[in-house]
């Protein structure tokens, strides 16, 4: 099953970008990546920004990011499966993610070019 990871990305003091969370999903040899100002949870609604795909290296990496881009620390990781659309050029994704902290359906919906809405709801078991 493909993996996902949520990283807390602490930016350098002199950075114009604020600290944030990177939400990454393994797909076809890369990590589809979104940035959120808030940590996602079983019940969450918020905005996020689609970033460029990242290397699979970040599934297991913690520490300083090269090029003085701060450091990352894993705050959650696990596996997921697609409920709907897991294509790099899709504008909507529905995923079931499973980790020690969450068993959640995640919906990512594009609302502008790089801006997305992310909604998380506990998995409904019939």
C-alpha positions, 0 to 999 in steps of 0.5 A: 500500500502506498505511504503518506507522511505529514512533516512539520517544516520549521523555516529559518528565522530569516525566511519570508515563508512561515512554518507549515506542515507538508502533507505528502502522498506517495504516487508513481515514484514521487510524493504529491505534496501540499502545504498547510498552515495547520496540522490535519486531524481526523476532523479538519477543514482548511486551505492548503497550497499544492507544491511541486512533487517531492522525492520519496526520500522525505517519507523517512527523512527528518532533519535539516533541509539542504540550501538553508530551507529549515528543518523537517520533523515527522508528525504523522505517517502511515498508508493510504488508498485512493477512493477516487482520483490519484492522478498527478493532474487531477483536481480532486482527490479522495483518499482513506489514510490510516496511521496511529493518529488517524483513520480518516477520509481526506478530500483535496479539492482544487479551488484555484491554480495552486490553492486547494481545500482539504477536508478530513472526516473520520472513516464511516464504518457501516 
